[in-house]
Amino acid sequence: MVVAFGQPQSISKVVEAIQKSNDGISQQQIITATGLSERSVKYALKELVHKKLAGFRIPLNDTRRKVYYAEVEK
């Protein structure tokens, strides 16, 4: 997926991390995989979910966290 010109590079890194995960990826896993700050990852996830490029689900075994996945084809 190509992120439009003018978007922060953090969004591209988060998209890559989400696309590489098969069963979804948590925010903490994204932070670890990308080396981005928590604030940058939160912003990127907010934008991607708002634009419907990513979605999330809440696992039944831990309802305090979200698992993110790509809404578009890889």
C-alpha positions as CSV (number, residue, x, y, z in Angstrom):
1,M,0.0,0.0,0.0
2,V,1.3,3.5,-0.8
3,V,0.5,6.3,1.5
4,A,-0.3,9.6,-0.1
5,F,2.2,12.4,-0.3
6,G,2.1,14.6,2.7
7,Q,1.3,11.9,5.2
8,P,3.8,11.2,8.0
9,Q,6.3,8.4,7.4
10,S,5.0,6.8,10.6
11,I,1.8,5.9,8.9
12,S,3.7,4.0,6.2
13,K,5.7,2.1,8.9
14,V,2.6,1.2,10.8
15,V,0.9,0.0,7.6
16,E,3.9,-2.3,6.8
17,A,3.8,-3.7,10.3
18,I,0.1,-4.4,10.1
19,Q,0.4,-6.0,6.6
20,K,3.2,-8.3,7.8
21,S,1.1,-9.7,10.6
22,N,-1.1,-12.7,9.8
23,D,-3.5,-12.7,12.7
24,G,-3.4,-9.0,13.6
25,I,-1.0,-7.0,15.7
26,S,-1.2,-5.1,18.9
27,Q,-0.2,-1.5,19.4
28,Q,2.8,-2.6,21.6
29,Q,3.9,-5.0,18.9
30,I,3.7,-2.2,16.3
31,I,5.8,0.0,18.5
32,T,8.4,-2.7,18.9
33,A,8.4,-3.6,15.2
34,T,8.7,0.0,13.9
35,G,10.8,1.7,16.6
36,L,8.2,4.5,16.6
37,S,7.1,6.3,19.7
38,E,3.8,5.3,21.4
39,R,2.4,8.7,20.4
40,S,3.3,8.3,16.7
41,V,1.8,4.8,16.6
42,K,-1.5,6.0,18.2
43,Y,-1.8,8.8,15.7
44,A,-1.1,6.5,12.8
45,L,-3.6,3.9,14.0
46,K,-6.2,6.6,14.6
47,E,-5.8,7.9,11.0
48,L,-5.8,4.5,9.4
49,V,-8.9,3.4,11.3
50,H,-10.7,6.7,10.5
51,K,-9.9,6.3,6.8
52,K,-11.0,2.6,6.9
53,L,-7.6,1.3,5.9
54,A,-7.2,-0.6,9.1
55,G,-9.6,-2.1,11.6
56,F,-9.4,-3.6,15.0
57,R,-10.9,-6.3,17.1
58,I,-10.8,-6.9,20.8
59,P,-9.6,-10.4,21.8
60,L,-11.9,-12.3,24.2
61,N,-9.0,-13.5,26.3
62,D,-7.8,-9.9,27.0
63,T,-10.5,-7.2,26.6
64,R,-8.1,-4.4,27.6
65,R,-6.2,-4.4,24.2
66,K,-7.0,-4.1,20.5
67,V,-5.6,-6.2,17.7
68,Y,-5.2,-4.3,14.4
69,Y,-5.5,-5.7,10.9
70,A,-5.4,-4.3,7.4
71,E,-8.8,-3.5,5.7
72,V,-7.3,-3.7,2.2
73,E,-5.7,-6.6,0.3
74,K,-1.9,-7.1,0.8
